[in-house]
């Protein structure tokens, strides 16, 4: 846990999929799919299968491109209903931590993925920048996930 020096950023929403809950879960929890659909991922390495990952993320910081190492931990996995995520990184002595929860359910149209996430930052000066990146990343992640599922791209062949 990082020392927080500014208000956390909060995100929540839900996404409707035209696929059963079990299929959404399969795509959501497959590291190869996550590596493929998460925006700006340059590299994805499994440290502990199904639990801990080291990811390299490319970010444009003004005129310069930066690659950030991000540790991602999946926990509290209850297939095909729920999971938690924790992602941490440090950039120029500023610590970032994102803690999120995903809940899957099903309705007549298919699977519904509800999510909540809280981002903690150690430096309030980067709050607007971090907020913009988080919003864009979340939006694109869910667009990409919907597209992968809609195309029924085989999970093992996602990369």
N, C-alpha and C positions, 0 to 999 in steps of 0.2 A: 504494500500500500504506500502511496506517495504522500508527501506532506502537501496539503492543498492550500493554495494561497489565492484562489479565486472561486467564484460560484461555479458549480459544475454545469456542464452542458447536458441537456436532456433531450432524448429522442424517443418517439414511440409511434407506432402505426400498425397497420395490418395490410396484408397482401393476399388477394384471392388468386388461386391457381386453378387452371382447367385440368386438374389431375388429382387423383386420390391422395389423401394424406400420406400414405405409405410411400408413394413415389416422391412427393415433396421432401419427406424425411431422408430418403435415399440420396437425393441430390444434395440436400443441405449438409449432410454429414459425410460426404465423400471428399477427402482432401484433394483429390485430383480435380474434381469439379470446382471446389472452392478456389484452388490455385488458378484455374482457368477463368472464372467469372468475377473474381475480386479485382476491382480497378487498380491499376498501377502496380500489381504484383510482378516483380522481376524474377524472383526465385522463391520456392517453397520447399522446405525440408522438414520431414517428419522426424521428431526427436523421440516421442513416445507414441506409437500408433493409436489413433483415435482420441488422443488427449493433448499432446503438446507439439507445437510446430514453431519453427524459426522461419520467418518470412522476410524477404527484402522488398521494400516498397519504394518506387521511384516517385519523387515529389518535385515539382518545380517551385523553387523559392526565388521569386523575382527572376533575375537573370541567370541564376545557376540551378542546375539539376542536382538533387541530393538523393542518395539512396539511404533509407533508414532501415535498420534491423528492427523487426517487430516480433516479439514473442507472443504467440497466441495459445491460450489454453482453453480446451473444451472441457466442461464438467457437468455434473448433475444430469447426465443423459438418460432419458427415459423414452425409449423408442416406442412408437413414433410420435411422441407427444411434446417433449420438452428438452431443452438443453440450455446451458449457460456458457458464456464466452467471456474471457478476459484477455485484453490485448495491451501490451505495454511497450513503450519505446522511450528513448531519450534523444533529444536533438539540441545541441548547443546548451547543455546543462539544464534544459527544460524537460521535465518528466511528463509523459502523457500516459494515462491509464483509462481504458474503456472497459466497462463492465456491462454486459448485456444478457438478457434472457429472451429465449424464443419459445413460443407455445404454439403447437400445431393442433388444429381441430379440423372437422370436416362438415361441410354443409351440402346442399343439393347440387351446387356447382363444382365442388371439389374441395381440395385442401385450402385451409386458411392459416396463414402464418402471422401471428401477432408478435411484435417485438417491443422491447423497451431497452434503452441503453443510456448510461450515464458516463460522461467523459470528465475526468479530473485532470487538471493542468497545474503544474507548479509555478507557472509564470503567467500572470493575467495579461501581459502584453501580447501574447500569442493567441488569446481567446478568439478574436474575430477570424483570424487565419485558420485556426483549428476547426472552428464552427463551419466555415465555408467548405473545407475539405471533407469533414464528416458528413455534411448534408449531401454533397455531390457523390461521395463514395457509397453511402447507404442507398441513395436513389438508383445509382447505376448497378450496384450489386443485385438489387431486387429485379431490375429490368433484365439483367443478364441471366439470373436464375429462372425467371419466367420464360425467357427465350430458350434456354437449354432444355427446360422441361417440355415446352410446347413443341420443340423440334424432336423430342424424345431421343436426344443425343445419347448414345450408350454411355453409361457412367464411366466404365473403364477406359473409354476412348475420348474422354473429355479434353485431355491435353492433346 
